[in-house]
Amino acid sequence: MTDAAEPGDGPSGPAPDRPAPHSPGPAGAAGPALDRPALDRPTRPRPIAVYTDKDPMLDLAPARALLEAAGWETRFVDSTDPAAVLEAGRDATAVCVGYAPLDR
């Protein structure tokens, strides 16, 4: 039993410019939509986390290190004043509070 040849196929198989039918292609090859240069993709700003009023019993270094390793920018404002917290967190993705009241 023989398979029907596709247009452009030669006697030794598919045309050189396309993979054989049902073949996965080269290892690690991405589909056409994923082959676009990175410049075509919109860039996102880094997320920002703001920590407030440090508790003396709480070490924020591990939490900040985890976020920074994941690409976050972290900031610290040592205040419970709502105006200071609001100003520090105005452009933040997350505000991580200790005892500071957030009323807005």
Phi, psi and omega in degrees: 000134181243146177276148177289137179283145176271155179303138181090351179284141176260184181294340181258011177128199183296158177301149186296340184273005177216151181288161176298150178304140178066016176264144183287350183085184181298148180301133178079003181288133178265159178291169184303323182292333181269354182273001181294148176297153181300335181295337179284342183271137178294144179265142179257143175292153177296135174293152184236131174244131178246126176260142181242166173019085183298130174277132181300337180271357185244124177267112181277349184304314180297319180294316179295320179297320178297314179295317180296323177295334179271007175097006179278151167266135177241145178228160178226129174238117184272075182203151171251002179291121182304323180294319179293319179293318179299315180296316181293328184258011184305317181254015184280150172279324181218143173241119182256106188260153170264275181243003183290130176283138175246116183247008178228000000 
